Amino acid sequence: MQAEIISIGTELLLGRIVNSNAKYIAAKLADIGIEVRYQTTIGDNPAHIQEALKIASQRNDLIIMSGGLGPTLDDMTKPAVAEFLKTNLILDDQQLDRIKQKFVEQNRQFVETNIRQAQYLAGGQKLLNHHGLALGDFYQNEAGTDVVLLPGPPSEMEPMMDELVPILIDSYHLKHQLISTVMKFYGISESQLMSELDDLVSESSRVSIASYGKGNEIWLRLTIFDDGQDDAQQIIDQVQQTIAQRFPSYYFSDNVQESLAAIVVELLKSKHKTITAAESLTAGMFQSTIASVPGASQIFTGGFVTYSNQVKEQLLGIPAEIINQNGVVSAETAIYMADNSSKIMHSNIGVSFTGVAGPDSLEGNPAGTVWLGLAGFGETITKKIQFATTESRKSIREKSVMSALQMIWLQLK
Amino acid sequence: MQAEIISIGTELLLGRIVNSNAKYIAAKLADIGIEVRYQTTIGDNPAHIQEALKIASQRNDLIIMSGGLGPTLDDMTKPAVAEFLKTNLILDDQQLDRIKQKFVEQNRQFVETNIRQAQYLAGGQKLLNHHGLALGDFYQNEAGTDVVLLPGPPSEMEPMMDELVPILIDSYHLKHQLISTVMKFYGISESQLMSELDDLVSESSRVSIASYGKGNEIWLRLTIFDDGQDDAQQIIDQVQQTIAQRFPSYYFSDNVQESLAAIVVELLKSKHKTITAAESLTAGMFQSTIASVPGASQIFTGGFVTYSNQVKEQLLGIPAEIINQNGVVSAETAIYMADNSSKIMHSNIGVSFTGVAGPDSLEGNPAGTVWLGLAGFGETITKKIQFATTESRKSIREKSVMSALQMIWLQLK
């Protein structure tokens, strides 16, 4: 079974944005054994859309298009495809109601062109859009190549593609599948991780192991093609287990959706422990990350952003001498911040962040110098991290939050 | 002048990597007025390379290919292109010496297949590779479409493309360039923005106006092709000014790098005003956003994360009756939070966030109900926002931060 991916968008042709949709769709198709031999990108132009469809339908069983389903006048994919397939567009009343309802909820006036988003190809199967307004479409073409229409924004396209996968498996009776699993790591470099997996990469040729950076995390993807000959799931599980045992401090999840913060919040809940923080460097980013997890209020009631030295004294009662004698970026200040925040908030655990986000240095400490404090597990723990001076302000702050989560996770688990 | 970009690589077709080369090449071509109407991705397969060349040469003046120039057996671009163009490959002795020299330097044994990297198309102009071993090529085809060969690894391709740009300008006598500008908006939907620009989209056909969502912002890109006939820069400036005047509350910057937070921090600095916050819903995200701007310490010393009702009383001194009588998600609570935080922190401005991030409702308020408070501009201002119940927890919190920044910005400017 062969498929072509057609991406539609002037922004792609102008090189304004990278085509992450083609990558996402291609990976999902590879997973279920559909071969992609061509990817084509064109603009919002009906003639070009139809020309691309003509070429693609001559060399493929399936065409997956993304983009151009929106409400504006330059969104032309649906009518162009309908004309090519010699079918009509049908207005889905239910979807139109949903769209109108959205406008009401957001107190905005309905704009007539939004009707286009509620249309789908007559004879096709509409695909619901849970993160946007435009319907997608799966058109099984008895006379030729099947066509799928997906929206352009990745936040809408990706979940719709995820829902399409089982529909494709079902429609095409796909039996042999790629089984894959993800392993998420924090605190180890990609090259170190891979070098410690050298033996597995060569030995177990059935399981392919690929690494990539995902934000501040390193993800491994283990993949095996299930050809029905043996228990592929068991083989991949075994490799996963071997890797997990090698990196107990770095490997934290095999669930794509699950963040390290969510794991920490769940552990805190199950152990009935509360947490607070005093944040200088990160200025609220840690607490905001904790509160990003639904139900965080069970373990978190609030905390402090103490950016200046004077506020560290005022809100946390840290003696001025401590900061003067040791410097604000020091183990001693981190200890006081963690201890005092947990005492004031009556929390079991207190975390603190003090450091130099840059670009300038502070008290002779270069940008990237960070002290973390962690109260609540016996004697208060500190950890110094020296990020590279070339690391960005954003990255230093985000990695500090991740490092603190990792410290807490290692203590709790 | 029209060009097609052909990317070659199995990794692209499998969705293992994103096609950043197509974006880079497209942007460079757009800059010098070469229009890209098609981008095609294929695998390392001679038949597919030749098929793609055939299609592309029928519809373009120039084809830029990247990938498949390496030393391994699956790198097939050069011989496939040579066959298509009915020309030969010539071995460049100087390049071969360079390659062999590299192997000596790295203490590695020369591998015979590396000879391929020193080949170029007879009749073509070789392009030097300063970051790798494979030669590129610019083949001007008197009988048809010109072809450029670039290596696949971005670290090699990008500098070679940079060097190619002046060669293309010279060869094609390109004088006219694309001028473009970006306009950034917050607080208005894409469809509403575009519908209020309908007249400009049709009237001033010289300036093309494209909209797209960028995170929680809406960006417009205005583009004009400078054909030397008139003052294109002046025309685009005029359209930009017209749009800016239509949306004084939503349009905040024409600088891609500049965030709304950075604008607010700069305004605070220039007006010598300090800011603090009491955050419930957002739990530190606002303060963290302010502190993401270098130099924020001049206008921000710290603040509060008051997640639970009890902590709102403890840290901010909000009377329990206020919360009990009005509810925690209310104008009254927002006012007390903003007022008291600015008083305690001796800040000119105090911002507060209280609301329901979801997924569950709270005190009868559905997820997405948000009250913002803003003290420091005369009587304390409040703003209620009702996000759609389908909006994610993450999005509700992020948009609340953006909305508060917008409120402050409108007061300051």
Interface residues (C-beta under 8 A of the other chain):
Chain A: T10 E11 L12 L13 L14 G15 R16 I17 V18 N19 S20 A22 K23 Y24 I25 A26 A27 K28 L29 A30 V36 R37 Y38 Q39 T40 T41 I42 G43 N45 H48 A52 I55 G70 P71 T72 L73 D74 K102 E105 Q106 N107 R108 Q109 V111 T113 N114 H130 P153 A210 A277 E279 T282 A283 G284 M285 F286 Q287 S288 I290 A291 S292 P294 A296 S297 F300 T301 G302 G303 F304 V305 T306 Y307 S308 Q310 V311 K312 L315 M345 A357 G358 P359 D360 R393 K394 R397
Chain B: L12 L13 L14 G15 R16 I17 V18 N19 S20 A22 K23 Y24 I25 A26 A27 K28 L29 A30 V36 R37 Y38 Q39 T40 T41 I42 G43 N45 H48 A52 I55 S189 E190 S191 Q192 M194 S195 V201 A210 S211 Y212 G213 R221 T223 A277 E279 T282 A283 G284 M285 F286 Q287 S288 I290 A291 S292 P294 A296 S297 F300 T301 G302 G303 F304 V305 T306 Y307 S308 Q310 V311 K312 L315 M345 A357 G358 P359 D360 Q386 F387 A388 T389 T390 R393 K394 R397
